[in-house]
Amino acid sequence: MMTKQTIRSIALGMLFATSVIGAAYYMESDTLTTTKLHESLKKEGLIAISESEYKKLKEAAKQDRTPSVSSNPPSSKTVYVYLLTIQKGEAPNDFAQKLEDAHIVPDADAFVTYLETHRLTRDVRAGTYKVHSGMSYGEIGNLITNKSDKNGVIP
């Protein structure tokens, strides 16, 4: 059985331990000096520069970004168009693989994960949908769940 004296002793011990830890924490004199800062940054492969140097670099970068006339024509990006047919009861993995094979989505598993994360897998509707490679996962998800304006749906 614990007596008053035992409880007081435990409390006093806890108070003493807390005081020692607090004193050690606040008396630690590991202040960060400029030299220590530069050494620490150097270990990480970084450097520190003055504000004036930063402004000069920023201004130089701005000047480098000025548009220049190029003799090369802009590269054209291939857009793939696909008529996706989803059968009633078809698993998301199946039609996602069709989309990946048709180059509409880069990764079928990532698309299925998107549908699951946004709780769209139960809302997928059977039908034929016109999709293209420029569409985001969200746009395709909204289209096949009929959560958007019916653009792209083939009756």
C-alpha positions, 0 to 999 in steps of 0.5 A: 500500500502506498503511504503519503510519504511514498507518494511525496517521494515519487513526486519529489523525484519527478520534480527533481528529474524534470528540473535536471532535464530542463536545466540541461536543455537550457544551458546547452550552449550550442549556438549557431554561428556563421561559420557553423552555418556555412559548414552545415550547408556545405555538408548538404551541398548548399551555399549561403549568399548575401541578399544583394548577390541573390537580387543580382542573380534573380535579375540576371535570370529574369534577363535570360528568360526574355523570349527569343525568336527560334528558327526551330518550329515548335514540336507537335505533341501527339494526341491519342483519341480512343472510344472507350467502351465499358461493359456493365459490371466491368472492373476498373482495372480492365478498362484502365488497362484499355486506356493505358494500351491506347496511350490515353493514361500513362499508368493504369494502376495510378488511374484506378487508384485515382478512381478509388481515392475519389470514390468513383469506382461505384459510379462508373456507368456502362457505355462508350466514351470518346476520350483523348490523351490530353484529358486528366484523370479527373476529366476521364473520371467525371466523364465515365461516371456521368458527373460532367456535362455529357460531352464525349458520350456516344449514345 
